[in-house]
């Protein structure tokens, strides 16, 4: 019923091309990677960056803050275009050469009003390896298979007309326990919902604090999700929406939390950074440590090895021990930053907002060291993605591939 109602809004198609090579390595299926930690464990990404590392750049039909996602030999991302941001794009590019394999366009069914800095294509799409699930600030939720065939589409704002704000929405959906988790928080009708992957219907829905929030849900383990908002963190069962525990000491509404590699500790942008540990048979997690000096700006923190790394509002990268919060070193980068850092091959990568300066920081020594940068010359507001030994970045006008020269 939903598909039939909206398939007439599909505008244009580009023929699908066959894949030219068999991909190797790992995929990057959602915002900040498969486990939401921003780390690639397999990719041999370039370290000493220069313009020789630009493998290709492909022009995009519209703006977007959303990150690319990588599935085998394909890179998927979203965009929005026209003066009122009402045309929604889902784009598939070939990972090897950057050629557009297909593109689908839809009309937005919800509000497209947002701050001039952002746009409607702000949330990052997510995939289960079979389909692409793309959410937009207009609260249009679209499911396509990997060849661009429409599976279903749902206009969430038709069900919840007040679920919006004047600045735009940006929370990225994730998939946990075969459930699509969508977090829609604003000043009027806030909620988080578990969505059926097969047809886009609600499995469960929880009311949330009525306050604008741009954080994304966090995968805690195979069964649970952490939902962050102005009041703190709520852990819910991905399959049922049942609340497991809560942390009620407040949290940021822009940078998202991150977990340790074993998911035992959740590091929350709250009073700087607060490390919390869930306790069995207790609805209140244990506070392991709290450090007010580790206050992130817009970028979400990242944990690599034994350390946590935070970029503050001044564009300074801070390294601290993840077990205690003790600060180890600081390194000034060329900012400002809107996107979040990612990591692979013993380095942290992050792109500045202005001029699109993409930077590589070596974190193997006692002090962080800048190993190179590339000025891409365009505004970059999103977070990079990593897959198959390459880094993929979207700027206002292009999709870029950064890799080691052949």
Buried (B, 14 or more C-beta within 10 A) or exposed (E): EBBEEBEEBBEEEBEEEEBEEEBEBBBBBBBBBBBBBBBBBEBBBBBEBEEEBBBBBBEBBBBBBBBBBBBBBBBBBBBBBEEEBBBBBBBBBBBBEBEBBBBBBBBBBBBBBBEEEBBBBBBBBBBBEEBBBBBBBBBBBBBBEBEBEBBBBBBBBEEBEEBBBEBBBBBBBBBBBEBBBBBBBBBEBBBBBBBEBEEBEBBBBBEBBBBBBBBBBBBBBEBBBBBBBBBBBBBBBBBEBEEBBBBEBBBBBBBBBBBBBEBEBBBBBBBBBBBBEBEEEEEEBEBBBBBEEBBBBBBBBBBBEEBBBBBBEEBBBBBBBBBEBEBBBBBEBBBBBBBBBBBBBBBBBBBBBEBBBBBBBBBEEEEBBBBBBBEBEBBBBBBBBBBBBBBBBBBBBBBBBBBBEE
